């Protein structure tokens, strides 16, 4: 089971917490290395800033760009018509940290590099 539109914490393939708030996310991941798995909103391409306010600039900075895993089908990326994925975290510093090309997992053993931009 998982939360369709929320944030869940999984550790060692076990659900630790479901539909967590930003505060809970910070508390439960304190002093731990984490991976964050996200998918962009279809048609819009927003990775952060729309519908996932639990993922604050503080937690995204803590996790780090190299530990963010973006998953999207090739069809979802093609629907963007070459527009970049968007990060709008509310922090220009974090947005700039995330801009550039990032790997996007598009299937089993399949990744593409895709541009990520800030709305600024």
RADAHU-V781609 format. One line per field, one symbol per residue. ss: DSSP state (@ for helix, = for strand, . for the rest). phi: phi as a letter, one per 30 degrees, with the letter a starting at -180 (. if undefined). Layout:
BEGIN
ss=???
phi=???
END
This chain:
BEGIN
ss=........===..====....@@@@@@@@......===.......===........@@@@@@@.@@@====..@@@@@......===....@@@@@@@.========..=========..
phi=.bcdccccccbhibdcachdddddddddceibdbcbcbbddeicidcbjbibddddeddddddiedccccbaddddddddhidddccbdjbeddeddcdjdbdbdcldhbbbdbdbbcdd
END
